[in-house]
Amino acid sequence: MPERTYEVKTVGVDYECDACHAGTMQQTGIMLPSDPPWWRHKCSNCGLVEDLRQKYPTVRWERVLTA
């Protein structure tokens, strides 16, 4: 099967705090050893501690749609 190439753009992704909706969740450096792992985060505004499946902030690549 032949390969096809396409343009992508890089985007940054934050996770908004579920409690205050004013801060973003930041990694604490603590990983909970499960399968899959959970990552401990702390809100930059209210201090809420929450375990998430992905580390935030993170970077994703999105396909650029062309007409």
mmCIF file of the N, C-alpha and C atoms, coordinates in Angstrom:
data_MODEL
# 
_entry.id   MODEL 
# 
loop_
_atom_site.group_PDB 
_atom_site.id 
_atom_site.type_symbol 
_atom_site.label_atom_id 
_atom_site.label_alt_id 
_atom_site.label_comp_id 
_atom_site.label_asym_id 
_atom_site.label_entity_id 
_atom_site.label_seq_id 
_atom_site.pdbx_PDB_ins_code 
_atom_site.Cartn_x 
_atom_site.Cartn_y 
_atom_site.Cartn_z 
_atom_site.occupancy 
_atom_site.B_iso_or_equiv 
_atom_site.pdbx_formal_charge 
_atom_site.auth_seq_id 
_atom_site.auth_comp_id 
_atom_site.auth_asym_id 
_atom_site.auth_atom_id 
_atom_site.pdbx_PDB_model_num 
ATOM 1   N N  . MET A 1 1  ? 0.850   -1.172 0.000  1.00 0.00 ? 1  MET A N  1 
ATOM 2   C CA . MET A 1 1  ? 0.000   0.000  0.000  1.00 0.00 ? 1  MET A CA 1 
ATOM 3   C C  . MET A 1 1  ? 0.901   1.242  0.000  1.00 0.00 ? 1  MET A C  1 
ATOM 4   N N  . PRO A 1 2  ? 0.693   2.157  -0.921 1.00 0.00 ? 2  PRO A N  1 
ATOM 5   C CA . PRO A 1 2  ? 1.555   3.327  -1.005 1.00 0.00 ? 2  PRO A CA 1 
ATOM 6   C C  . PRO A 1 2  ? 1.302   4.312  0.138  1.00 0.00 ? 2  PRO A C  1 
ATOM 7   N N  . GLU A 1 3  ? 2.353   5.040  0.482  1.00 0.00 ? 3  GLU A N  1 
ATOM 8   C CA . GLU A 1 3  ? 2.237   6.060  1.515  1.00 0.00 ? 3  GLU A CA 1 
ATOM 9   C C  . GLU A 1 3  ? 1.719   7.364  0.937  1.00 0.00 ? 3  GLU A C  1 
ATOM 10  N N  . ARG A 1 4  ? 1.044   8.129  1.757  1.00 0.00 ? 4  ARG A N  1 
ATOM 11  C CA . ARG A 1 4  ? 0.593   9.468  1.398  1.00 0.00 ? 4  ARG A CA 1 
ATOM 12  C C  . ARG A 1 4  ? 1.077   10.420 2.476  1.00 0.00 ? 4  ARG A C  1 
ATOM 13  N N  . THR A 1 5  ? 1.448   11.591 2.082  1.00 0.00 ? 5  THR A N  1 
ATOM 14  C CA . THR A 1 5  ? 1.862   12.584 3.063  1.00 0.00 ? 5  THR A CA 1 
ATOM 15  C C  . THR A 1 5  ? 0.805   13.678 3.156  1.00 0.00 ? 5  THR A C  1 
ATOM 16  N N  . TYR A 1 6  ? 0.780   14.360 4.273  1.00 0.00 ? 6  TYR A N  1 
ATOM 17  C CA . TYR A 1 6  ? -0.141  15.464 4.475  1.00 0.00 ? 6  TYR A CA 1 
ATOM 18  C C  . TYR A 1 6  ? 0.472   16.420 5.489  1.00 0.00 ? 6  TYR A C  1 
ATOM 19  N N  . GLU A 1 7  ? -0.015  17.637 5.478  1.00 0.00 ? 7  GLU A N  1 
ATOM 20  C CA . GLU A 1 7  ? 0.501   18.666 6.365  1.00 0.00 ? 7  GLU A CA 1 
ATOM 21  C C  . GLU A 1 7  ? -0.128  18.527 7.754  1.00 0.00 ? 7  GLU A C  1 
ATOM 22  N N  . VAL A 1 8  ? 0.686   18.761 8.781  1.00 0.00 ? 8  VAL A N  1 
ATOM 23  C CA . VAL A 1 8  ? 0.186   18.758 10.155 1.00 0.00 ? 8  VAL A CA 1 
ATOM 24  C C  . VAL A 1 8  ? 0.615   20.049 10.844 1.00 0.00 ? 8  VAL A C  1 
ATOM 25  N N  . LYS A 1 9  ? -0.134  20.406 11.894 1.00 0.00 ? 9  LYS A N  1 
ATOM 26  C CA . LYS A 1 9  ? 0.267   21.543 12.709 1.00 0.00 ? 9  LYS A CA 1 
ATOM 27  C C  . LYS A 1 9  ? 0.374   21.074 14.149 1.00 0.00 ? 9  LYS A C  1 
ATOM 28  N N  . THR A 1 10 ? 1.242   21.720 14.899 1.00 0.00 ? 10 THR A N  1 
ATOM 29  C CA . THR A 1 10 ? 1.450   21.396 16.295 1.00 0.00 ? 10 THR A CA 1 
ATOM 30  C C  . THR A 1 10 ? 0.577   22.307 17.144 1.00 0.00 ? 10 THR A C  1 
ATOM 31  N N  . VAL A 1 11 ? -0.127  21.726 18.110 1.00 0.00 ? 11 VAL A N  1 
ATOM 32  C CA . VAL A 1 11 ? -0.963  22.513 19.020 1.00 0.00 ? 11 VAL A CA 1 
ATOM 33  C C  . VAL A 1 11 ? -0.643  22.130 20.461 1.00 0.00 ? 11 VAL A C  1 
ATOM 34  N N  . GLY A 1 12 ? -0.689  23.111 21.348 1.00 0.00 ? 12 GLY A N  1 
ATOM 35  C CA . GLY A 1 12 ? -0.520  22.873 22.773 1.00 0.00 ? 12 GLY A CA 1 
ATOM 36  C C  . GLY A 1 12 ? -1.887  22.630 23.391 1.00 0.00 ? 12 GLY A C  1 
ATOM 37  N N  . VAL A 1 13 ? -1.935  21.741 24.392 1.00 0.00 ? 13 VAL A N  1 
ATOM 38  C CA . VAL A 1 13 ? -3.201  21.390 25.025 1.00 0.00 ? 13 VAL A CA 1 
ATOM 39  C C  . VAL A 1 13 ? -3.059  21.535 26.545 1.00 0.00 ? 13 VAL A C  1 
ATOM 40  N N  . ASP A 1 14 ? -3.924  22.363 27.154 1.00 0.00 ? 14 ASP A N  1 
ATOM 41  C CA . ASP A 1 14 ? -4.025  22.494 28.604 1.00 0.00 ? 14 ASP A CA 1 
ATOM 42  C C  . ASP A 1 14 ? -5.268  21.752 29.061 1.00 0.00 ? 14 ASP A C  1 
ATOM 43  N N  . TYR A 1 15 ? -5.313  21.416 30.349 1.00 0.00 ? 15 TYR A N  1 
ATOM 44  C CA . TYR A 1 15 ? -6.504  20.801 30.941 1.00 0.00 ? 15 TYR A CA 1 
ATOM 45  C C  . TYR A 1 15 ? -7.052  21.780 31.965 1.00 0.00 ? 15 TYR A C  1 
ATOM 46  N N  . GLU A 1 16 ? -8.256  22.269 31.732 1.00 0.00 ? 16 GLU A N  1 
ATOM 47  C CA . GLU A 1 16 ? -8.885  23.234 32.623 1.00 0.00 ? 16 GLU A CA 1 
ATOM 48  C C  . GLU A 1 16 ? -9.304  22.549 33.923 1.00 0.00 ? 16 GLU A C  1 
ATOM 49  N N  . CYS A 1 17 ? -9.097  23.234 35.045 1.00 0.00 ? 17 CYS A N  1 
ATOM 50  C CA . CYS A 1 17 ? -9.467  22.686 36.348 1.00 0.00 ? 17 CYS A CA 1 
ATOM 51  C C  . CYS A 1 17 ? -10.967 22.431 36.409 1.00 0.00 ? 17 CYS A C  1 
ATOM 52  N N  . ASP A 1 18 ? -11.348 21.235 36.861 1.00 0.00 ? 18 ASP A N  1 
ATOM 53  C CA . ASP A 1 18 ? -12.757 20.872 36.983 1.00 0.00 ? 18 ASP A CA 1 
ATOM 54  C C  . ASP A 1 18 ? -13.449 21.620 38.122 1.00 0.00 ? 18 ASP A C  1 
ATOM 55  N N  . ALA A 1 19 ? -12.679 22.091 39.102 1.00 0.00 ? 19 ALA A N  1 
ATOM 56  C CA . ALA A 1 19 ? -13.272 22.735 40.272 1.00 0.00 ? 19 ALA A CA 1 
ATOM 57  C C  . ALA A 1 19 ? -13.477 24.236 40.069 1.00 0.00 ? 19 ALA A C  1 
ATOM 58  N N  . CYS A 1 20 ? -12.411 24.970 39.734 1.00 0.00 ? 20 CYS A N  1 
ATOM 59  C CA . CYS A 1 20 ? -12.518 26.428 39.666 1.00 0.00 ? 20 CYS A CA 1 
ATOM 60  C C  . CYS A 1 20 ? -12.687 26.970 38.247 1.00 0.00 ? 20 CYS A C  1 
ATOM 61  N N  . HIS A 1 21 ? -12.347 26.204 37.248 1.00 0.00 ? 21 HIS A N  1 
ATOM 62  C CA . HIS A 1 21 ? -12.433 26.599 35.835 1.00 0.00 ? 21 HIS A CA 1 
ATOM 63  C C  . HIS A 1 21 ? -11.607 27.848 35.507 1.00 0.00 ? 21 HIS A C  1 
ATOM 64  N N  . ALA A 1 22 ? -10.726 28.240 36.424 1.00 0.00 ? 22 ALA A N  1 
ATOM 65  C CA . ALA A 1 22 ? -9.892  29.417 36.191 1.00 0.00 ? 22 ALA A CA 1 
ATOM 66  C C  . ALA A 1 22 ? -8.434  29.035 35.963 1.00 0.00 ? 22 ALA A C  1 
ATOM 67  N N  . GLY A 1 23 ? -8.007  27.928 36.538 1.00 0.00 ? 23 GLY A N  1 
ATOM 68  C CA . GLY A 1 23 ? -6.622  27.493 36.405 1.00 0.00 ? 23 GLY A CA 1 
ATOM 69  C C  . GLY A 1 23 ? -6.498  26.318 35.459 1.00 0.00 ? 23 GLY A C  1 
ATOM 70  N N  . THR A 1 24 ? -5.251  25.931 35.238 1.00 0.00 ? 24 THR A N  1 
ATOM 71  C CA . THR A 1 24 ? -4.977  24.749 34.422 1.00 0.00 ? 24 THR A CA 1 
ATOM 72  C C  . THR A 1 24 ? -4.232  23.732 35.275 1.00 0.00 ? 24 THR A C  1 
ATOM 73  N N  . MET A 1 25 ? -4.421  22.471 34.934 1.00 0.00 ? 25 MET A N  1 
ATOM 74  C CA . MET A 1 25 ? -3.782  21.390 35.668 1.00 0.00 ? 25 MET A CA 1 
ATOM 75  C C  . MET A 1 25 ? -2.338  21.251 35.209 1.00 0.00 ? 25 MET A C  1 
ATOM 76  N N  . GLN A 1 26 ? -1.425  21.216 36.182 1.00 0.00 ? 26 GLN A N  1 
ATOM 77  C CA . GLN A 1 26 ? 0.008   21.128 35.909 1.00 0.00 ? 26 GLN A CA 1 
ATOM 78  C C  . GLN A 1 26 ? 0.554   19.835 36.511 1.00 0.00 ? 26 GLN A C  1 
ATOM 79  N N  . GLN A 1 27 ? 1.475   19.185 35.784 1.00 0.00 ? 27 GLN A N  1 
ATOM 80  C CA . GLN A 1 27 ? 2.087   17.952 36.267 1.00 0.00 ? 27 GLN A CA 1 
ATOM 81  C C  . GLN A 1 27 ? 2.845   18.205 37.566 1.00 0.00 ? 27 GLN A C  1 
ATOM 82  N N  . THR A 1 28 ? 2.764   17.236 38.475 1.00 0.00 ? 28 THR A N  1 
ATOM 83  C CA . THR A 1 28 ? 3.523   17.336 39.721 1.00 0.00 ? 28 THR A CA 1 
ATOM 84  C C  . THR A 1 28 ? 4.790   16.491 39.674 1.00 0.00 ? 28 THR A C  1 
ATOM 85  N N  . GLY A 1 29 ? 4.916   15.655 38.654 1.00 0.00 ? 29 GLY A N  1 
ATOM 86  C CA . GLY A 1 29 ? 6.065   14.759 38.563 1.00 0.00 ? 29 GLY A CA 1 
ATOM 87  C C  . GLY A 1 29 ? 5.803   13.406 39.203 1.00 0.00 ? 29 GLY A C  1 
ATOM 88  N N  . ILE A 1 30 ? 4.596   13.195 39.727 1.00 0.00 ? 30 ILE A N  1 
ATOM 89  C CA . ILE A 1 30 ? 4.244   11.933 40.367 1.00 0.00 ? 30 ILE A CA 1 
ATOM 90  C C  . ILE A 1 30 ? 3.419   11.089 39.399 1.00 0.00 ? 30 ILE A C  1 
ATOM 91  N N  . MET A 1 31 ? 3.877   9.844  39.181 1.00 0.00 ? 31 MET A N  1 
ATOM 92  C CA . MET A 1 31 ? 3.149   8.901  38.348 1.00 0.00 ? 31 MET A CA 1 
ATOM 93  C C  . MET A 1 31 ? 2.654   7.779  39.244 1.00 0.00 ? 31 MET A C  1 
ATOM 94  N N  . LEU A 1 32 ? 1.399   7.421  39.106 1.00 0.00 ? 32 LEU A N  1 
ATOM 95  C CA . LEU A 1 32 ? 0.848   6.305  39.866 1.00 0.00 ? 32 LEU A CA 1 
ATOM 96  C C  . LEU A 1 32 ? 1.030   5.034  39.051 1.00 0.00 ? 32 LEU A C  1 
ATOM 97  N N  . PRO A 1 33 ? 1.729   4.044  39.595 1.00 0.00 ? 33 PRO A N  1 
ATOM 98  C CA . PRO A 1 33 ? 2.062   2.840  38.830 1.00 0.00 ? 33 PRO A CA 1 
ATOM 99  C C  . PRO A 1 33 ? 0.862   1.911  38.648 1.00 0.00 ? 33 PRO A C  1 
ATOM 100 N N  . SER A 1 34 ? 0.117   2.162  37.609 1.00 0.00 ? 34 SER A N  1 
ATOM 101 C CA . SER A 1 34 ? -1.001  1.299  37.239 1.00 0.00 ? 34 SER A CA 1 
ATOM 102 C C  . SER A 1 34 ? -0.883  1.032  35.746 1.00 0.00 ? 34 SER A C  1 
ATOM 103 N N  . ASP A 1 35 ? -1.787  0.277  35.200 1.00 0.00 ? 35 ASP A N  1 
ATOM 104 C CA . ASP A 1 35 ? -1.728  -0.029 33.775 1.00 0.00 ? 35 ASP A CA 1 
ATOM 105 C C  . ASP A 1 35 ? -3.073  0.303  33.130 1.00 0.00 ? 35 ASP A C  1 
ATOM 106 N N  . PRO A 1 36 ? -3.195  1.402  32.412 1.00 0.00 ? 36 PRO A N  1 
ATOM 107 C CA . PRO A 1 36 ? -2.167  2.399  32.121 1.00 0.00 ? 36 PRO A CA 1 
ATOM 108 C C  . PRO A 1 36 ? -1.915  3.304  33.325 1.00 0.00 ? 36 PRO A C  1 
ATOM 109 N N  . PRO A 1 37 ? -0.782  4.012  33.322 1.00 0.00 ? 37 PRO A N  1 
ATOM 110 C CA . PRO A 1 37 ? -0.449  4.863  34.464 1.00 0.00 ? 37 PRO A CA 1 
ATOM 111 C C  . PRO A 1 37 ? -1.350  6.097  34.564 1.00 0.00 ? 37 PRO A C  1 
ATOM 112 N N  . TRP A 1 38 ? -1.472  6.616  35.779 1.00 0.00 ? 38 TRP A N  1 
ATOM 113 C CA . TRP A 1 38 ? -2.160  7.877  36.039 1.00 0.00 ? 38 TRP A CA 1 
ATOM 114 C C  . TRP A 1 38 ? -1.102  8.889  36.439 1.00 0.00 ? 38 TRP A C  1 
ATOM 115 N N  . TRP A 1 39 ? -1.311  10.156 36.128 1.00 0.00 ? 39 TRP A N  1 
ATOM 116 C CA . TRP A 1 39 ? -0.362  11.224 36.415 1.00 0.00 ? 39 TRP A CA 1 
ATOM 117 C C  . TRP A 1 39 ? -1.011  12.229 37.358 1.00 0.00 ? 39 TRP A C  1 
ATOM 118 N N  . ARG A 1 40 ? -0.328  12.572 38.442 1.00 0.00 ? 40 ARG A N  1 
ATOM 119 C CA . ARG A 1 40 ? -0.858  13.515 39.410 1.00 0.00 ? 40 ARG A CA 1 
ATOM 120 C C  . ARG A 1 40 ? -0.635  14.947 38.918 1.00 0.00 ? 40 ARG A C  1 
ATOM 121 N N  . HIS A 1 41 ? -1.686  15.758 39.025 1.00 0.00 ? 41 HIS A N  1 
ATOM 122 C CA . HIS A 1 41 ? -1.669  17.154 38.599 1.00 0.00 ? 41 HIS A CA 1 
ATOM 123 C C  . HIS A 1 41 ? -2.189  18.045 39.716 1.00 0.00 ? 41 HIS A C  1 
ATOM 124 N N  . LYS A 1 42 ? -1.804  19.313 39.655 1.00 0.00 ? 42 LYS A N  1 
ATOM 125 C CA . LYS A 1 42 ? -2.276  20.286 40.633 1.00 0.00 ? 42 LYS A CA 1 
ATOM 126 C C  . LYS A 1 42 ? -2.719  21.540 39.890 1.00 0.00 ? 42 LYS A C  1 
ATOM 127 N N  . CYS A 1 43 ? -3.855  22.109 40.289 1.00 0.00 ? 43 CYS A N  1 
ATOM 128 C CA . CYS A 1 43 ? -4.395  23.302 39.641 1.00 0.00 ? 43 CYS A CA 1 
ATOM 129 C C  . CYS A 1 43 ? -3.510  24.507 39.936 1.00 0.00 ? 43 CYS A C  1 
ATOM 130 N N  . SER A 1 44 ? -3.242  25.288 38.905 1.00 0.00 ? 44 SER A N  1 
ATOM 131 C CA . SER A 1 44 ? -2.408  26.481 39.040 1.00 0.00 ? 44 SER A CA 1 
ATOM 132 C C  . SER A 1 44 ? -3.131  27.614 39.769 1.00 0.00 ? 44 SER A C  1 
ATOM 133 N N  . ASN A 1 45 ? -4.435  27.483 39.968 1.00 0.00 ? 45 ASN A N  1 
ATOM 134 C CA . ASN A 1 45 ? -5.214  28.535 40.617 1.00 0.00 ? 45 ASN A CA 1 
ATOM 135 C C  . ASN A 1 45 ? -5.673  28.140 42.028 1.00 0.00 ? 45 ASN A C  1 
ATOM 136 N N  . CYS A 1 46 ? -6.434  27.053 42.150 1.00 0.00 ? 46 CYS A N  1 
ATOM 137 C CA . CYS A 1 46 ? -7.037  26.700 43.440 1.00 0.00 ? 46 CYS A CA 1 
ATOM 138 C C  . CYS A 1 46 ? -6.291  25.612 44.198 1.00 0.00 ? 46 CYS A C  1 
ATOM 139 N N  . GLY A 1 47 ? -5.339  24.947 43.546 1.00 0.00 ? 47 GLY A N  1 
ATOM 140 C CA . GLY A 1 47 ? -4.556  23.917 44.226 1.00 0.00 ? 47 GLY A CA 1 
ATOM 141 C C  . GLY A 1 47 ? -5.175  22.533 44.241 1.00 0.00 ? 47 GLY A C  1 
ATOM 142 N N  . LEU A 1 48 ? -6.304  22.336 43.561 1.00 0.00 ? 48 LEU A N  1 
ATOM 143 C CA . LEU A 1 48 ? -6.924  21.013 43.492 1.00 0.00 ? 48 LEU A CA 1 
ATOM 144 C C  . LEU A 1 48 ? -5.914  19.997 42.975 1.00 0.00 ? 48 LEU A C  1 
ATOM 145 N N  . VAL A 1 49 ? -5.859  18.836 43.611 1.00 0.00 ? 49 VAL A N  1 
ATOM 146 C CA . VAL A 1 49 ? -4.998  17.738 43.150 1.00 0.00 ? 49 VAL A CA 1 
ATOM 147 C C  . VAL A 1 49 ? -5.896  16.696 42.507 1.00 0.00 ? 49 VAL A C  1 
ATOM 148 N N  . GLU A 1 50 ? -5.528  16.293 41.292 1.00 0.00 ? 50 GLU A N  1 
ATOM 149 C CA . GLU A 1 50 ? -6.332  15.338 40.540 1.00 0.00 ? 50 GLU A CA 1 
ATOM 150 C C  . GLU A 1 50 ? -5.411  14.428 39.747 1.00 0.00 ? 50 GLU A C  1 
ATOM 151 N N  . ASP A 1 51 ? -5.778  13.155 39.632 1.00 0.00 ? 51 ASP A N  1 
ATOM 152 C CA . ASP A 1 51 ? -5.009  12.190 38.844 1.00 0.00 ? 51 ASP A CA 1 
ATOM 153 C C  . ASP A 1 51 ? -5.658  12.045 37.472 1.00 0.00 ? 51 ASP A C  1 
ATOM 154 N N  . LEU A 1 52 ? -4.847  12.196 36.425 1.00 0.00 ? 52 LEU A N  1 
ATOM 155 C CA . LEU A 1 52 ? -5.345  12.146 35.046 1.00 0.00 ? 52 LEU A CA 1 
ATOM 156 C C  . LEU A 1 52 ? -4.600  11.078 34.264 1.00 0.00 ? 52 LEU A C  1 
ATOM 157 N N  . ARG A 1 53 ? -5.214  10.583 33.211 1.00 0.00 ? 53 ARG A N  1 
ATOM 158 C CA . ARG A 1 53 ? -4.609  9.525  32.381 1.00 0.00 ? 53 ARG A CA 1 
ATOM 159 C C  . ARG A 1 53 ? -3.499  10.040 31.474 1.00 0.00 ? 53 ARG A C  1 
ATOM 160 N N  . GLN A 1 54 ? -3.455  11.345 31.249 1.00 0.00 ? 54 GLN A N  1 
ATOM 161 C CA . GLN A 1 54 ? -2.454  11.934 30.363 1.00 0.00 ? 54 GLN A CA 1 
ATOM 162 C C  . GLN A 1 54 ? -1.764  13.074 31.090 1.00 0.00 ? 54 GLN A C  1 
ATOM 163 N N  . LYS A 1 55 ? -0.508  13.349 30.735 1.00 0.00 ? 55 LYS A N  1 
ATOM 164 C CA . LYS A 1 55 ? 0.221   14.461 31.335 1.00 0.00 ? 55 LYS A CA 1 
ATOM 165 C C  . LYS A 1 55 ? -0.160  15.762 30.640 1.00 0.00 ? 55 LYS A C  1 
ATOM 166 N N  . TYR A 1 56 ? -0.407  16.806 31.452 1.00 0.00 ? 56 TYR A N  1 
ATOM 167 C CA . TYR A 1 56 ? -0.712  18.132 30.918 1.00 0.00 ? 56 TYR A CA 1 
ATOM 168 C C  . TYR A 1 56 ? 0.229   19.143 31.526 1.00 0.00 ? 56 TYR A C  1 
ATOM 169 N N  . PRO A 1 57 ? 0.581   20.202 30.802 1.00 0.00 ? 57 PRO A N  1 
ATOM 170 C CA . PRO A 1 57 ? 0.195   20.452 29.417 1.00 0.00 ? 57 PRO A CA 1 
ATOM 171 C C  . PRO A 1 57 ? 0.872   19.444 28.494 1.00 0.00 ? 57 PRO A C  1 
ATOM 172 N N  . THR A 1 58 ? 0.303   19.288 27.306 1.00 0.00 ? 58 THR A N  1 
ATOM 173 C CA . THR A 1 58 ? 0.845   18.343 26.342 1.00 0.00 ? 58 THR A CA 1 
ATOM 174 C C  . THR A 1 58 ? 0.827   18.962 24.950 1.00 0.00 ? 58 THR A C  1 
ATOM 175 N N  . VAL A 1 59 ? 1.422   18.280 24.019 1.00 0.00 ? 59 VAL A N  1 
ATOM 176 C CA . VAL A 1 59 ? 1.472   18.726 22.628 1.00 0.00 ? 59 VAL A CA 1 
ATOM 177 C C  . VAL A 1 59 ? 0.821   17.669 21.761 1.00 0.00 ? 59 VAL A C  1 
ATOM 178 N N  . ARG A 1 60 ? 0.015   18.099 20.830 1.00 0.00 ? 60 ARG A N  1 
ATOM 179 C CA . ARG A 1 60 ? -0.611  17.189 19.860 1.00 0.00 ? 60 ARG A CA 1 
ATOM 180 C C  . ARG A 1 60 ? -0.356  17.695 18.453 1.00 0.00 ? 60 ARG A C  1 
ATOM 181 N N  . TRP A 1 61 ? -0.524  16.795 17.507 1.00 0.00 ? 61 TRP A N  1 
ATOM 182 C CA . TRP A 1 61 ? -0.401  17.144 16.100 1.00 0.00 ? 61 TRP A CA 1 
ATOM 183 C C  . TRP A 1 61 ? -1.754  16.948 15.449 1.00 0.00 ? 61 TRP A C  1 
ATOM 184 N N  . GLU A 1 62 ? -2.197  17.952 14.726 1.00 0.00 ? 62 GLU A N  1 
ATOM 185 C CA . GLU A 1 62 ? -3.480  17.872 14.039 1.00 0.00 ? 62 GLU A CA 1 
ATOM 186 C C  . GLU A 1 62 ? -3.265  17.986 12.546 1.00 0.00 ? 62 GLU A C  1 
ATOM 187 N N  . ARG A 1 63 ? -4.025  17.223 11.816 1.00 0.00 ? 63 ARG A N  1 
ATOM 188 C CA . ARG A 1 63 ? -3.950  17.254 10.364 1.00 0.00 ? 63 ARG A CA 1 
ATOM 189 C C  . ARG A 1 63 ? -4.535  18.573 9.856  1.00 0.00 ? 63 ARG A C  1 
ATOM 190 N N  . VAL A 1 64 ? -3.845  19.201 8.911  1.00 0.00 ? 64 VAL A N  1 
ATOM 191 C CA . VAL A 1 64 ? -4.325  20.422 8.288  1.00 0.00 ? 64 VAL A CA 1 
ATOM 192 C C  . VAL A 1 64 ? -5.232  20.036 7.141  1.00 0.00 ? 64 VAL A C  1 
ATOM 193 N N  . LEU A 1 65 ? -6.484  20.455 7.238  1.00 0.00 ? 65 LEU A N  1 
ATOM 194 C CA . LEU A 1 65 ? -7.447  20.127 6.175  1.00 0.00 ? 65 LEU A CA 1 
ATOM 195 C C  . LEU A 1 65 ? -7.334  21.156 5.064  1.00 0.00 ? 65 LEU A C  1 
ATOM 196 N N  . THR A 1 66 ? -7.265  20.660 3.860  1.00 0.00 ? 66 THR A N  1 
ATOM 197 C CA . THR A 1 66 ? -7.183  21.537 2.706  1.00 0.00 ? 66 THR A CA 1 
ATOM 198 C C  . THR A 1 66 ? -8.406  21.307 1.820  1.00 0.00 ? 66 THR A C  1 
ATOM 199 N N  . ALA A 1 67 ? -8.779  22.357 1.119  1.00 0.00 ? 67 ALA A N  1 
ATOM 200 C CA . ALA A 1 67 ? -9.982  22.270 0.273  1.00 0.00 ? 67 ALA A CA 1 
ATOM 201 C C  . ALA A 1 67 ? -9.706  21.522 -0.999 1.00 0.00 ? 67 ALA A C  1 
# 
